Amino acid sequence: MSEIRSTIDLIMERTRGMTLSEKEKEEVHREELSKRARGLCIQLMEHRAEVAEVLSALEADPEQDRELLRSLLWKQIVEALPADKSALEYLNILERFPQAKSKTNAQLLEKVRSLVKSGEKTRAAERKKILIRERKKLEAVGIAGTAVVPLLPEDANVGAELAATLEPIKRELAAASNE
């Protein structure tokens, strides 16, 4: 009786001698670096005090990988840039990258910083107006007092203007990741 071979044995037999082309090897390597950049981005966002350590750890990589990793990491952070005051922490991280030293990127980062600061003031004023309006609606139906804290309606797009303003700047910064 013949031996029943496993699926893995069949696959190994059929793929024996197959190798990746140079282009495929480069794609696999780039994908690995992209995954590493995503991991580093998460690490930077969760442990903001370790920015210097993460960036200095990149120095152990070969020059070409290091540049690509910095570029991918820059792009990841820019894409994750929120449209609220926590964006200031992201900007502090971005300013420590070599890409931030170019005049264009430095100006863009400063523009984002000023937009976020002014946007937060505007957002607070908008929120206050909406809460006053909602409180008046509640008073009209007999619900009033100092303990009443109305919820913001779901259709209240507080800060949507800031997000829309930041999108083109984020695209410019992401495109500048190779500088």
C-alpha positions, 0 to 999 in steps of 0.5 A: 500500500502506498503512503498518503502524503500530507498537503504540506508534503505535496506543496513542498514537492511542487515548490521545490526549486522555485525562487523569488525574482529580484522585484518580488524580493524587493516588494517583500522587503518593502512590505516588511519595512512597512509593517515595521514602520506601522509598529514603530508608529504605534509605539511612538503614539503610545509611548511618546517619551521614547521618541529619541530611543525609537529614532536612534534605534533606526541607526542600526539599520542599513542606510537604505532601509533607514531612509525608507523606514524614516519615510514610511514612519513619517507618512504613517504619523502624518496620516494618523494626525488627528484634527484636535489638540492631540495633534500637537503631540504628533507635531512634536514627534514629527519635528524630531525627524530629518524631514522636518528640517526642510524649510517647506516641511517646517512651514507646513508643520508650523501652519498645522500647529497654528491651525490646530490652536485656532481650531481648538478655540473655535471648536470650544466656542462652537461647542459652547453655543450648541450646549447653550442652545440645547440647554434652552431646548431642555428648559422649554420642555421643563428640564432645567437646573445646574445639574443638567448637562445636555448631550451634543447632538450627533449632527453637531459637526464641531471641528469638522472645518478644521479636519477639512482644512488639515487634509490638503496640508496632510497630503503635502506633508505625506508627499514630502516624506522622501525629503 
